[in-house]
Amino acid sequence: MLEVKNLEVKLFPSHRKVLKNLSFNLKEGESLAILGASGSGRTILLYTLTGIIPEYIKGEVNGDIILGGKKINEEKLKERAHKIGILFEDFEAQLFSTSVELELAFGPENLGLGREEISQRIEKYLQLTGILHLKRREPSTLSGGEKQRTALASILTLEPQLLLLDKPVTDLDPKGRKILKEILAKLKKEGKSIIICEDEIEELYSQDKFLLLKDGEVIKEGRREEVLKDENLLLDTGINPPFLARLSNYAGWDTLPENLEEAKKRLEKEGWKLKPVTSPPSPTRKPLLEVKEVTHAYEKGKEVIKNVSFTVGKGEFFALIGENGAGKTTLLEIINGLITPSKGKIFLEGEEVKKIPPQKLAQKVGYLFQNPDHQIFCSTVKEEVEFTLRLLKFPEKEIQMRVEEALRAVKLEDKKEEDPFSLSKGERQRLALASLLVRRPSLILLDEPSTGLSYKELQGFMSLLKKLHEEGTTILMTTHNLSLVCEYAERCLWLEKGEIRLLGEPREVFTKMNKMDSPLPLPPWVSLSQSMGVTLLSWEEWKNSLFKT
């Protein structure tokens, strides 16, 4: 269905070669996962297939792109639009109409289709993506997952043969990810071919084929066993091998199990068992943050936070988990003093937050937004980091000393004169963190810090947070990425529809979640271990616990 031969791409004005001699093919109804670290050329490849490169992003394209037996290299973007559809990482940039229905109608109208055909397509893809009930809604009022499904449905109304998805799960909660997987499975059954770029490799495990890129070149291509079992190659390329591939190698299996159920059957058949593991007791900590009976409603009678009480100890790493709309971000904004709760009180170091002057609170609490671009606005990295200190009228000598210290901490000291928006997403995340660190806050709030980061970028960022935590900084993080909770959090709180469901150490919370009707799927290593009678939080724990009878 798709054949790419000797594809090479240079971008202007640098003339740098970003794709080199790249070849692969894809059959009808197949899905291909493109793996690679940031800068490997994954998004460049998608843009080249659609014609965005060279038509909008100027460059030179050589080699052949053959779709359905026809070479399409010379076709314009508008001629490829109904053949190849793309869902951008920033899917909100694809929405511009005043209702979901009009959003879906836009593409078919531009193809000149009849009214009846357009109506049928709108109805079909609203149903398929599960957003029929949102038909009359304005896209800007939807949740992130709903916006993504609207953007996807608007692409599907063009009925492309090939669907491209650039990091489609990065902004989704576990429920949204499950819905997206179900939609893609339906599309494959209909014969659609799919190419996915994604950093979270566990989300890609079920794809048919894999293409591993490094510096714009294919370094490995093949089916699941051929690519995913090569742990060392994946790690060298900046990719975290999936759990089932690691387990398969450790157990000596030639083939990878299809899913967790098959893995469990193999382990039981071969006599593998798991020893119980316990977490070390948490240290006794003096309370730093106290949330007391907090309730908040944006509209009367519609409470998004309901009678929430908990404490975070001084020097603790604490995680908030829950679906989109559970109230996690609202709770962070209340703690940071951006929102005054309808009821209840917040205390920081024994002082009520609403009584702390804003300038003083800004020095005590640092808040890192989910999208760091929302808090970056200066023309150089150095100006960005020193901005708040100048606003607070710190002495010049103190400003320079703190800025140097913060930039060293986030490894950006050699980029202090650069434009912040010339940095990578991971570097901008670290820059936003540096602008908080200069204040030396006693509490850092992080809203979904893993969003949009590659494995290598995320490892670097979390290592930095771990170092800050070890030095005594208190960290409160919201996340959909439960593997981060497994690895870094000392305690976690599960919010559901604004109410506390569970609070405790991750092993304790995940063990209880397994016995409840939880909408949050646990990481595969946790789920499989629980099906075998214990709760393990990491691959390291698996290696230490697994034994053969």
GUZAFI-937437 format. One record per residue (C-alpha): residue number from 1; residue in one letter; x, y, z. Coordinates in steps of 0.05 Angstrom, whole numbers. Example, Ala and Ser with C-alpha at 12.3 -4.5 7.8 and 13.67 -1.06 7.14 Angstrom:
2
[rec 1 'a' [246 -90 156]]
[rec 2 's' [273 -21 143]]
This chain:
549
[rec 1 'm' [0 0 0]]
[rec 2 'l' [58 47 17]]
[rec 3 'e' [129 39 -9]]
[rec 4 'v' [184 88 9]]
[rec 5 'k' [249 80 -30]]
[rec 6 'n' [316 115 -16]]
[rec 7 'l' [282 176 14]]
[rec 8 'e' [328 233 30]]
[rec 9 'v' [307 301 57]]
[rec 10 'k' [347 366 65]]
[rec 11 'l' [316 425 101]]
[rec 12 'f' [328 497 79]]
[rec 13 'p' [363 544 92]]
[rec 14 's' [414 500 128]]
[rec 15 'h' [413 445 74]]
[rec 16 'r' [423 396 130]]
[rec 17 'k' [405 325 111]]
[rec 18 'v' [352 302 162]]
[rec 19 'l' [331 237 128]]
[rec 20 'k' [382 192 95]]
[rec 21 'n' [370 135 46]]
[rec 22 'l' [307 113 82]]
[rec 23 's' [267 54 54]]
[rec 24 'f' [208 14 81]]
[rec 25 'n' [139 -12 61]]
[rec 26 'l' [71 -20 92]]
[rec 27 'k' [13 -66 71]]
[rec 28 'e' [-61 -49 73]]
[rec 29 'g' [-88 -56 144]]
[rec 30 'e' [-19 -57 176]]
[rec 31 's' [6 -12 231]]
[rec 32 'l' [78 13 235]]
[rec 33 'a' [111 42 297]]
[rec 34 'i' [168 90 284]]
[rec 35 'l' [216 90 343]]
[rec 36 'g' [272 140 356]]
[rec 37 'a' [297 192 404]]
[rec 38 's' [282 267 396]]
[rec 39 'g' [316 292 333]]
[rec 40 's' [317 223 299]]
[rec 41 'g' [273 247 241]]
[rec 42 'r' [206 216 259]]
[rec 43 't' [163 278 251]]
[rec 44 'i' [203 299 190]]
[rec 45 'l' [184 233 158]]
[rec 46 'l' [110 244 171]]
[rec 47 'y' [113 315 144]]
[rec 48 't' [148 289 81]]
[rec 49 'l' [96 235 69]]
[rec 50 't' [40 286 72]]
[rec 51 'g' [76 338 30]]
[rec 52 'i' [82 390 86]]
[rec 53 'i' [156 383 68]]
[rec 54 'p' [174 413 19]]
[rec 55 'e' [110 453 6]]
[rec 56 'y' [105 490 73]]
[rec 57 'i' [169 473 107]]
[rec 58 'k' [219 486 52]]
[rec 59 'g' [269 433 33]]
[rec 60 'e' [292 383 -19]]
[rec 61 'v' [261 314 -24]]
[rec 62 'n' [294 257 -63]]
[rec 63 'g' [274 185 -71]]
[rec 64 'd' [205 154 -83]]
[rec 65 'i' [141 156 -43]]
[rec 66 'i' [93 105 -75]]
[rec 67 'l' [21 102 -49]]
[rec 68 'g' [-26 49 -77]]
[rec 69 'g' [23 35 -134]]
[rec 70 'k' [27 108 -155]]
[rec 71 'k' [87 153 -144]]
[rec 72 'i' [62 215 -108]]
[rec 73 'n' [127 255 -100]]
[rec 74 'e' [103 311 -145]]
[rec 75 'e' [33 315 -116]]
[rec 76 'k' [15 377 -77]]
[rec 77 'l' [-8 375 -5]]
[rec 78 'k' [-81 387 -25]]
[rec 79 'e' [-77 327 -73]]
[rec 80 'r' [-51 281 -18]]
[rec 81 'a' [-100 306 35]]
[rec 82 'h' [-154 254 20]]
[rec 83 'k' [-102 198 13]]
[rec 84 'i' [-58 211 73]]
[rec 85 'g' [-85 241 138]]
[rec 86 'i' [-42 266 195]]
[rec 87 'l' [-58 279 268]]
[rec 88 'f' [-7 328 296]]
[rec 89 'e' [24 323 365]]
[rec 90 'd' [-8 392 376]]
[rec 91 'f' [-77 369 353]]
[rec 92 'e' [-110 433 379]]
[rec 93 'a' [-75 469 321]]
[rec 94 'q' [-120 429 274]]
[rec 95 'l' [-185 455 303]]
[rec 96 'f' [-215 521 280]]
[rec 97 's' [-291 513 268]]
[rec 98 't' [-347 536 314]]
[rec 99 's' [-376 466 325]]
[rec 100 'v' [-353 394 323]]
[rec 101 'e' [-401 380 265]]
[rec 102 'l' [-373 437 223]]
[rec 103 'e' [-302 413 239]]
[rec 104 'l' [-318 346 209]]
[rec 105 'a' [-354 376 149]]
[rec 106 'f' [-296 422 129]]
[rec 107 'g' [-252 370 93]]
[rec 108 'p' [-307 335 53]]
[rec 109 'e' [-336 403 32]]
[rec 110 'n' [-267 421 4]]
[rec 111 'l' [-267 356 -35]]
[rec 112 'g' [-333 379 -67]]
[rec 113 'l' [-374 320 -40]]
[rec 114 'g' [-450 323 -40]]
[rec 115 'r' [-490 343 22]]
[rec 116 'e' [-517 272 34]]
[rec 117 'e' [-447 240 29]]
[rec 118 'i' [-419 292 77]]
[rec 119 's' [-475 280 127]]
[rec 120 'q' [-463 205 124]]
[rec 121 'r' [-389 212 135]]
[rec 122 'i' [-399 260 194]]
[rec 123 'e' [-447 211 227]]
[rec 124 'k' [-402 151 214]]
[rec 125 'y' [-339 182 244]]
[rec 126 'l' [-374 216 302]]
[rec 127 'q' [-399 146 320]]
[rec 128 'l' [-332 112 308]]
[rec 129 't' [-293 162 352]]
[rec 130 'g' [-347 163 406]]
[rec 131 'i' [-363 237 403]]
[rec 132 'l' [-433 237 373]]
[rec 133 'h' [-459 270 437]]
[rec 134 'l' [-411 328 424]]
[rec 135 'k' [-437 343 355]]
[rec 136 'r' [-462 414 371]]
[rec 137 'r' [-406 432 420]]
[rec 138 'e' [-354 485 405]]
[rec 139 'p' [-285 450 401]]
[rec 140 's' [-253 501 448]]
[rec 141 't' [-299 478 505]]
[rec 142 'l' [-278 405 500]]
[rec 143 's' [-228 366 543]]
[rec 144 'g' [-160 348 514]]
[rec 145 'g' [-181 277 496]]
[rec 146 'e' [-246 302 464]]
[rec 147 'k' [-208 353 423]]
[rec 148 'q' [-161 299 399]]
[rec 149 'r' [-218 254 378]]
[rec 150 't' [-251 313 342]]
[rec 151 'a' [-187 327 304]]
[rec 152 'l' [-180 253 287]]
[rec 153 'a' [-253 248 264]]
[rec 154 's' [-244 309 220]]
[rec 155 'i' [-185 274 185]]
[rec 156 'l' [-224 209 178]]
[rec 157 't' [-282 244 141]]
[rec 158 'l' [-232 251 84]]
[rec 159 'e' [-227 175 85]]
[rec 160 'p' [-151 171 75]]
[rec 161 'q' [-118 105 58]]
[rec 162 'l' [-60 121 105]]
[rec 163 'l' [-66 152 174]]
[rec 164 'l' [-5 184 208]]
[rec 165 'l' [-4 199 283]]
[rec 166 'd' [50 241 316]]
[rec 167 'k' [55 225 391]]
[rec 168 'p' [-20 212 398]]
[rec 169 'v' [-21 189 471]]
[rec 170 't' [24 242 502]]
[rec 171 'd' [-34 287 527]]
[rec 172 'l' [-83 231 543]]
[rec 173 'd' [-102 201 609]]
[rec 174 'p' [-107 124 613]]
[rec 175 'k' [-181 124 594]]
[rec 176 'g' [-167 168 533]]
[rec 177 'r' [-110 121 513]]
[rec 178 'k' [-156 61 517]]
[rec 179 'i' [-208 96 473]]
[rec 180 'l' [-155 115 422]]
[rec 181 'k' [-130 43 418]]
[rec 182 'e' [-201 18 406]]
[rec 183 'i' [-211 69 350]]
[rec 184 'l' [-146 50 316]]
[rec 185 'a' [-164 -24 321]]
[rec 186 'k' [-230 -10 285]]
[rec 187 'l' [-195 30 231]]
[rec 188 'k' [-146 -28 219]]
[rec 189 'k' [-204 -76 211]]
[rec 190 'e' [-232 -29 158]]
[rec 191 'g' [-166 -35 120]]
[rec 192 'k' [-134 31 140]]
[rec 193 's' [-58 31 145]]
[rec 194 'i' [-30 68 205]]
[rec 195 'i' [38 98 222]]
[rec 196 'i' [50 120 294]]
[rec 197 'c' [107 158 325]]
[rec 198 'e' [107 155 401]]
[rec 199 'd' [156 161 458]]
[rec 200 'e' [118 115 506]]
[rec 201 'i' [139 48 477]]
[rec 202 'e' [91 8 520]]
[rec 203 'e' [35 40 480]]
[rec 204 'l' [65 14 415]]
[rec 205 'y' [74 -59 435]]
[rec 206 's' [16 -86 393]]
[rec 207 'q' [37 -55 326]]
[rec 208 'd' [52 -100 267]]
[rec 209 'k' [118 -71 245]]
[rec 210 'f' [173 -28 275]]
[rec 211 'l' [222 21 244]]
[rec 212 'l' [280 45 288]]
[rec 213 'l' [310 112 267]]
[rec 214 'k' [374 146 290]]
[rec 215 'd' [398 212 261]]
[rec 216 'g' [351 205 202]]
[rec 217 'e' [373 134 183]]
[rec 218 'v' [339 66 191]]
[rec 219 'i' [382 25 238]]
[rec 220 'k' [332 -33 245]]
[rec 221 'e' [266 -53 214]]
[rec 222 'g' [221 -113 224]]
[rec 223 'r' [167 -148 264]]
[rec 224 'r' [161 -145 340]]
[rec 225 'e' [213 -198 356]]
[rec 226 'e' [265 -171 308]]
[rec 227 'v' [264 -101 338]]
[rec 228 'l' [237 -101 409]]
[rec 229 'k' [279 -159 435]]
[rec 230 'd' [344 -121 420]]
[rec 231 'e' [347 -87 488]]
[rec 232 'n' [418 -59 480]]
[rec 233 'l' [403 -28 412]]
[rec 234 'l' [339 5 439]]
[rec 235 'l' [376 33 500]]
[rec 236 'd' [433 58 456]]
[rec 237 't' [382 94 413]]
[rec 238 'g' [350 127 474]]
[rec 239 'i' [289 82 479]]
[rec 240 'n' [264 45 540]]
[rec 241 'p' [252 -29 521]]
[rec 242 'p' [181 -52 535]]
[rec 243 'f' [170 -95 597]]
[rec 244 'l' [147 -158 559]]
[rec 245 'a' [210 -155 516]]
[rec 246 'r' [254 -151 578]]
[rec 247 'l' [216 -208 611]]
[rec 248 's' [221 -250 548]]
[rec 249 'n' [297 -241 544]]
[rec 250 'y' [305 -255 618]]
[rec 251 'a' [263 -319 615]]
[rec 252 'g' [298 -342 551]]
[rec 253 'w' [238 -341 505]]
[rec 254 'd' [250 -340 430]]
[rec 255 't' [184 -305 415]]
[rec 256 'l' [150 -247 450]]
[rec 257 'p' [83 -259 484]]
[rec 258 'e' [24 -225 452]]
[rec 259 'n' [0 -196 518]]
[rec 260 'l' [3 -202 594]]
[rec 261 'e' [-44 -262 595]]
[rec 262 'e' [1 -302 549]]
[rec 263 'a' [63 -281 589]]
[rec 264 'k' [30 -307 653]]
[rec 265 'k' [13 -374 622]]
[rec 266 'r' [85 -382 598]]
[rec 267 'l' [113 -365 667]]
[rec 268 'e' [67 -413 702]]
[rec 269 'k' [80 -469 652]]
[rec 270 'e' [155 -462 662]]
[rec 271 'g' [151 -458 738]]
[rec 272 'w' [169 -385 748]]
[rec 273 'k' [144 -353 813]]
[rec 274 'l' [150 -286 848]]
[rec 275 'k' [176 -273 918]]
[rec 276 'p' [140 -218 958]]
[rec 277 'v' [174 -150 961]]
[rec 278 't' [162 -97 1013]]
[rec 279 's' [177 -22 1011]]
[rec 280 'p' [222 8 1064]]
[rec 281 'p' [182 47 1116]]
[rec 282 's' [172 120 1099]]
[rec 283 'p' [210 169 1144]]
[rec 284 't' [171 210 1194]]
[rec 285 'r' [165 280 1166]]
[rec 286 'k' [143 346 1193]]
[rec 287 'p' [82 372 1153]]
[rec 288 'l' [101 425 1101]]
[rec 289 'l' [34 428 1064]]
[rec 290 'e' [-34 417 1097]]
[rec 291 'v' [-98 413 1055]]
[rec 292 'k' [-158 416 1101]]
[rec 293 'e' [-229 399 1077]]
[rec 294 'v' [-221 435 1011]]
[rec 295 't' [-281 441 964]]
[rec 296 'h' [-284 481 900]]
[rec 297 'a' [-336 495 847]]
[rec 298 'y' [-326 537 784]]
[rec 299 'e' [-402 540 776]]
[rec 300 'k' [-454 535 832]]
[rec 301 'g' [-472 463 846]]
[rec 302 'k' [-416 435 802]]
[rec 303 'e' [-360 417 851]]
[rec 304 'v' [-294 395 819]]
[rec 305 'i' [-260 385 887]]
[rec 306 'k' [-300 354 944]]
[rec 307 'n' [-278 357 1017]]
[rec 308 'v' [-205 338 1003]]
[rec 309 's' [-156 333 1062]]
[rec 310 'f' [-84 309 1062]]
[rec 311 't' [-14 331 1084]]
[rec 312 'v' [52 331 1048]]
[rec 313 'g' [114 324 1091]]
[rec 314 'k' [175 368 1087]]
[rec 315 'g' [223 336 1036]]
[rec 316 'e' [171 287 1009]]
[rec 317 'f' [160 266 936]]
[rec 318 'f' [84 263 930]]
[rec 319 'a' [42 245 868]]
[rec 320 'l' [-30 261 849]]
[rec 321 'i' [-62 211 801]]
[rec 322 'g' [-130 207 767]]
[rec 323 'e' [-166 215 701]]
[rec 324 'n' [-173 280 663]]
[rec 325 'g' [-225 322 699]]
[rec 326 'a' [-211 289 767]]
[rec 327 'g' [-191 358 795]]
[rec 328 'k' [-115 349 798]]
[rec 329 't' [-95 414 764]]
[rec 330 't' [-149 453 801]]
[rec 331 'l' [-120 427 866]]
[rec 332 'l' [-49 449 846]]
[rec 333 'e' [-76 519 829]]
[rec 334 'i' [-111 523 897]]
[rec 335 'i' [-46 503 932]]
[rec 336 'n' [-8 555 893]]
[rec 337 'g' [-58 610 911]]
[rec 338 'l' [-81 620 839]]
[rec 339 'i' [-152 598 860]]
[rec 340 't' [-186 611 927]]
[rec 341 'p' [-225 549 945]]
[rec 342 's' [-301 553 956]]
[rec 343 'k' [-290 520 1024]]
[rec 344 'g' [-232 495 1066]]
[rec 345 'k' [-161 519 1080]]
[rec 346 'i' [-90 508 1055]]
[rec 347 'f' [-31 516 1101]]
[rec 348 'l' [42 522 1080]]
[rec 349 'e' [93 516 1136]]
[rec 350 'g' [36 530 1185]]
[rec 351 'e' [14 594 1150]]
[rec 352 'e' [-52 598 1112]]
[rec 353 'v' [-37 606 1038]]
[rec 354 'k' [-90 659 1024]]
[rec 355 'k' [-59 703 1078]]
[rec 356 'i' [12 698 1049]]
[rec 357 'p' [30 760 1006]]
[rec 358 'p' [38 740 932]]
[rec 359 'q' [112 760 930]]
[rec 360 'k' [127 717 990]]
[rec 361 'l' [86 659 964]]
[rec 362 'a' [123 663 897]]
[rec 363 'q' [188 650 934]]
[rec 364 'k' [160 592 974]]
[rec 365 'v' [123 555 919]]
[rec 366 'g' [146 541 847]]
[rec 367 'y' [93 518 797]]
[rec 368 'l' [114 484 731]]
[rec 369 'f' [56 483 681]]
[rec 370 'q' [40 422 639]]
[rec 371 'n' [62 462 578]]
[rec 372 'p' [126 500 595]]
[rec 373 'd' [114 547 536]]
[rec 374 'h' [58 578 576]]
[rec 375 'q' [108 607 625]]
[rec 376 'i' [166 626 579]]
[rec 377 'f' [165 696 549]]
[rec 378 'c' [235 728 551]]
[rec 379 's' [282 735 493]]
[rec 380 't' [341 696 523]]
[rec 381 'v' [349 638 571]]
[rec 382 'k' [386 681 621]]
[rec 383 'e' [332 735 621]]
[rec 384 'e' [279 682 632]]
[rec 385 'v' [314 654 693]]
[rec 386 'e' [329 721 725]]
[rec 387 'f' [261 753 710]]
[rec 388 't' [227 738 777]]
[rec 389 'l' [288 757 818]]
[rec 390 'r' [290 825 784]]
[rec 391 'l' [216 833 796]]
[rec 392 'l' [228 819 870]]
[rec 393 'k' [286 869 869]]
[rec 394 'f' [341 821 890]]
[rec 395 'p' [412 851 892]]
[rec 396 'e' [449 844 826]]
[rec 397 'k' [505 801 856]]
[rec 398 'e' [453 754 886]]
[rec 399 'i' [415 750 819]]
[rec 400 'q' [478 730 780]]
[rec 401 'm' [498 678 831]]
[rec 402 'r' [429 646 834]]
[rec 403 'v' [420 646 758]]
[rec 404 'e' [487 611 747]]
[rec 405 'e' [470 561 801]]
[rec 406 'a' [401 546 771]]
[rec 407 'l' [427 539 699]]
[rec 408 'r' [482 492 723]]
[rec 409 'a' [430 450 759]]
[rec 410 'v' [389 441 695]]
[rec 411 'k' [451 435 649]]
[rec 412 'l' [434 497 608]]
[rec 413 'e' [494 541 628]]
[rec 414 'd' [521 540 557]]
[rec 415 'k' [455 564 527]]
[rec 416 'k' [442 626 569]]
[rec 417 'e' [444 674 510]]
[rec 418 'e' [399 631 465]]
[rec 419 'd' [326 644 448]]
[rec 420 'p' [284 598 493]]
[rec 421 'f' [240 577 434]]
[rec 422 's' [301 552 396]]
[rec 423 'l' [309 498 450]]
[rec 424 's' [280 428 448]]
[rec 425 'k' [217 412 488]]
[rec 426 'g' [259 378 542]]
[rec 427 'e' [306 437 546]]
[rec 428 'r' [247 486 552]]
[rec 429 'q' [219 442 608]]
[rec 430 'r' [286 448 645]]
[rec 431 'l' [288 523 632]]
[rec 432 'a' [220 532 663]]
[rec 433 'l' [244 491 723]]
[rec 434 'a' [307 535 728]]
[rec 435 's' [263 597 731]]
[rec 436 'l' [231 566 793]]
[rec 437 'l' [296 541 825]]
[rec 438 'v' [326 611 828]]
[rec 439 'r' [274 628 881]]
[rec 440 'r' [296 567 922]]
[rec 441 'p' [224 547 937]]
[rec 442 's' [208 499 993]]
[rec 443 'l' [153 466 950]]
[rec 444 'i' [154 451 875]]
[rec 445 'l' [88 436 840]]
[rec 446 'l' [92 398 774]]
[rec 447 'd' [32 388 727]]
[rec 448 'e' [43 327 682]]
[rec 449 'p' [118 337 674]]
[rec 450 's' [126 278 626]]
[rec 451 't' [81 307 572]]
[rec 452 'g' [116 309 504]]
[rec 453 'l' [184 286 529]]
[rec 454 's' [224 229 498]]
[rec 455 'y' [249 174 544]]
[rec 456 'k' [319 204 545]]
[rec 457 'e' [292 274 560]]
[rec 458 'l' [245 247 613]]
[rec 459 'q' [301 208 647]]
[rec 460 'g' [344 270 649]]
[rec 461 'f' [288 313 677]]
[rec 462 'm' [267 262 730]]
[rec 463 's' [339 252 751]]
[rec 464 'l' [343 326 763]]
[rec 465 'l' [279 324 805]]
[rec 466 'k' [306 264 844]]
[rec 467 'k' [370 303 859]]
[rec 468 'l' [329 363 883]]
[rec 469 'h' [287 316 926]]
[rec 470 'e' [349 284 957]]
[rec 471 'e' [374 354 974]]
[rec 472 'g' [310 367 1013]]
[rec 473 't' [261 399 963]]
[rec 474 't' [189 379 971]]
[rec 475 'i' [157 357 905]]
[rec 476 'l' [83 350 889]]
[rec 477 'm' [69 322 820]]
[rec 478 't' [7 305 780]]
[rec 479 't' [17 251 727]]
[rec 480 'h' [-18 202 681]]
[rec 481 'n' [48 164 676]]
[rec 482 'l' [41 114 733]]
[rec 483 's' [111 87 719]]
[rec 484 'l' [137 153 747]]
[rec 485 'v' [96 142 810]]
[rec 486 'c' [127 72 816]]
[rec 487 'e' [197 98 809]]
[rec 488 'y' [198 165 845]]
[rec 489 'a' [138 177 890]]
[rec 490 'e' [140 162 965]]
[rec 491 'r' [64 169 970]]
[rec 492 'c' [8 180 921]]
[rec 493 'l' [-64 204 924]]
[rec 494 'w' [-117 177 875]]
[rec 495 'l' [-170 230 859]]
[rec 496 'e' [-234 210 824]]
[rec 497 'k' [-286 263 806]]
[rec 498 'g' [-256 310 857]]
[rec 499 'e' [-257 261 915]]
[rec 500 'i' [-201 220 948]]
[rec 501 'r' [-206 146 932]]
[rec 502 'l' [-140 123 960]]
[rec 503 'l' [-79 153 995]]
[rec 504 'g' [-15 117 1014]]
[rec 505 'e' [51 88 989]]
[rec 506 'p' [48 68 915]]
[rec 507 'r' [53 -7 929]]
[rec 508 'e' [-4 -2 979]]
[rec 509 'v' [-48 42 933]]
[rec 510 'f' [-36 -1 871]]
[rec 511 't' [-51 -65 910]]
[rec 512 'k' [-118 -36 933]]
[rec 513 'm' [-133 -8 863]]
[rec 514 'n' [-126 -79 835]]
[rec 515 'k' [-185 -101 879]]
[rec 516 'm' [-228 -41 860]]
[rec 517 'd' [-264 -19 798]]
[rec 518 's' [-208 27 776]]
[rec 519 'p' [-210 64 709]]
[rec 520 'l' [-134 74 714]]
[rec 521 'p' [-96 17 680]]
[rec 522 'l' [-33 1 720]]
[rec 523 'p' [35 -7 685]]
[rec 524 'p' [42 -77 654]]
[rec 525 'w' [96 -100 704]]
[rec 526 'v' [50 -82 761]]
[rec 527 's' [-11 -116 730]]
[rec 528 'l' [26 -181 714]]
[rec 529 's' [57 -185 783]]
[rec 530 'q' [-11 -174 816]]
[rec 531 's' [-40 -231 775]]
[rec 532 'm' [14 -274 806]]
[rec 533 'g' [-1 -252 878]]
[rec 534 'v' [48 -195 892]]
[rec 535 't' [55 -121 872]]
[rec 536 'l' [121 -103 839]]
[rec 537 'l' [137 -32 820]]
[rec 538 's' [196 -38 771]]
[rec 539 'w' [235 -84 726]]
[rec 540 'e' [290 -85 778]]
[rec 541 'e' [241 -113 829]]
[rec 542 'w' [220 -166 778]]
[rec 543 'k' [291 -189 769]]
[rec 544 'n' [301 -193 844]]
[rec 545 's' [235 -228 856]]
[rec 546 'l' [231 -277 798]]
[rec 547 'f' [253 -349 812]]
[rec 548 'k' [242 -418 782]]
[rec 549 't' [217 -477 822]]
